[in-house]
């Protein structure tokens, strides 16, 4: 099935690239969505089976694949809305959809791969397809965003490759299948510690470009800002999960080896710095989309803290990354509508959103409460569990620092969101604004509803999947 | 013999630090491509013939001929001035690159692995950091790409260290090489030159908070 999916999806991407017929385009995209759903269901039913040697649908992959499947449908819908308002030329539309299909496909393949080199190849492909999405508007600034993204990702992907080379040095005996994650976990205690440390540092640093952590987070911010908002939603949810799965799988190897404690310290330093950087920029940033992107960095930091703290933190980290993807994508989808009313992303030009679009304002208000982890958000549960695990692992001072920083983030986030919702905008001409159909916010309500449901009352299958996903980590 | 080539490669890094003109950078890149061809030939002679031919063709055709020509074409097309415009004087660059080499040399003393020969580690890491240094201290976008190409060369050397046991990793490195350099240069030749008239990183400072 993986072979059929990959071949079919890349074929669809190619067809979309060359096709200029509108009707055919709709049909092809519907076919891709059906293929994606079918593939996800198939992998869920055939959990832990290996296909084409390099693709294993373990619980972690299936969880993230389900997340991707849920988010991809509204992403296509909002892309239609976005492109409909812009009257783009057919060639640019074709490239946009082809790149989006290629991005989703390579992300799915990166989730499923059980071999670090295969993960690496597909992460490289995500850079390629994401850059086409970022460049969609074709002006000076989107060119700058694309260039920075491509360059930083090229350097990071090189760092990951160096890490893979060091990992191969650390093996006692080399072979082609020796670098599969399963084999590495099995042999973890025999690996050479010196090379393993270098490998972990390099692979971790490389994947931070995708996940959005210090030190390589910078390009991701520009990319999420410059990409059209449906694409930005994908970049800040499912693409972040690719970085997470890369780090998670490498960390699982490190956690089973003698360097477990050292790896925890590396992760904690990166996570603390990320939360700190996010705090500093959140209080300062004036561009709404960039603010959402920095909020993503904060959450990535919290997730890494959960991973490093261990215990119940493992479970909470996985729960957090899934729920965060739903919330962040709905924020970005809604941002597209805000831009259509105000024609600006600056916090100075927006305001009094309740007057112009009540449904959208309710989404913004709810999503703000959810993103800052206030009940009934599912993030409240996962963040609470992460804090508990930090407390149990005797990281009390880190916990205090993080809590202070999070309070500042809530204040900064709230200040901007309430300005958007309630304070009237200066010099804003109301006569020519576009009327937004309330139906366009339905997908955001569904995503936010999922966050409450999965957080407060998770179905048993979901809990089992997460517990299976973290079973290889030492308890 | 491989050691002689590797040491020559390291010396070419020092030359890169003091080079003034962009044309010199291109020549050094081509020369490094030839050196890599030699190293790969000596090191990988035992792997199967098809794979060996592929690796050798890649080093000589792409690294030593195609990429330097392509960079030269990009420079001519975008009318980039010939000076490298470093932020720091060349003398300082020379000292810093020397320090990089010495540091990696000292670092390699902590390796207690008999299987990996240390010289690969030293040369690869110093090439990597020299490439990063060049990216940081030169102001043109095209020199950033050249710095990236230097990093790629370092990665290639590192992948040769265990190339006999895992030829797959050498091939992956080549994949990275082709993908990244063609892609980066491709964007450059098609877009940046058309949109931005004077190609300088100062033009890319609009996105910030």
Boltz contact constraints between the chains, C-beta under 6 A:
constraints:
  - contact:
      token1: [A, 117]
      token2: [B, 172]
      max_distance: 6.0
  - contact:
      token1: [A, 140]
      token2: [B, 195]
      max_distance: 6.0
  - contact:
      token1: [A, 141]
      token2: [B, 206]
      max_distance: 6.0
  - contact:
      token1: [A, 143]
      token2: [B, 191]
      max_distance: 6.0
  - contact:
      token1: [A, 143]
      token2: [B, 195]
      max_distance: 6.0
  - contact:
      token1: [A, 144]
      token2: [B, 204]
      max_distance: 6.0
  - contact:
      token1: [A, 144]
      token2: [B, 206]
      max_distance: 6.0
  - contact:
      token1: [A, 144]
      token2: [B, 207]
      max_distance: 6.0
  - contact:
      token1: [A, 145]
      token2: [B, 207]
      max_distance: 6.0
  - contact:
      token1: [A, 154]
      token2: [B, 180]
      max_distance: 6.0
  - contact:
      token1: [A, 158]
      token2: [B, 151]
      max_distance: 6.0
  - contact:
      token1: [A, 158]
      token2: [B, 155]
      max_distance: 6.0
  - contact:
      token1: [A, 161]
      token2: [B, 155]
      max_distance: 6.0
  - contact:
      token1: [A, 161]
      token2: [B, 176]
      max_distance: 6.0
  - contact:
      token1: [A, 162]
      token2: [B, 155]
      max_distance: 6.0
  - contact:
      token1: [A, 165]
      token2: [B, 158]
      max_distance: 6.0
  - contact:
      token1: [A, 165]
      token2: [B, 159]
      max_distance: 6.0
  - contact:
      token1: [A, 168]
      token2: [B, 162]
      max_distance: 6.0
  - contact:
      token1: [A, 168]
      token2: [B, 166]
      max_distance: 6.0
  - contact:
      token1: [A, 169]
      token2: [B, 116]
      max_distance: 6.0
  - contact:
      token1: [A, 174]
      token2: [B, 165]
      max_distance: 6.0
  - contact:
      token1: [A, 174]
      token2: [B, 166]
      max_distance: 6.0
  - contact:
      token1: [A, 176]
      token2: [B, 168]
      max_distance: 6.0
  - contact:
      token1: [A, 222]
      token2: [B, 207]
      max_distance: 6.0
  - contact:
      token1: [A, 281]
      token2: [B, 209]
      max_distance: 6.0
  - contact:
      token1: [A, 284]
      token2: [B, 209]
      max_distance: 6.0
  - contact:
      token1: [A, 285]
      token2: [B, 209]
      max_distance: 6.0
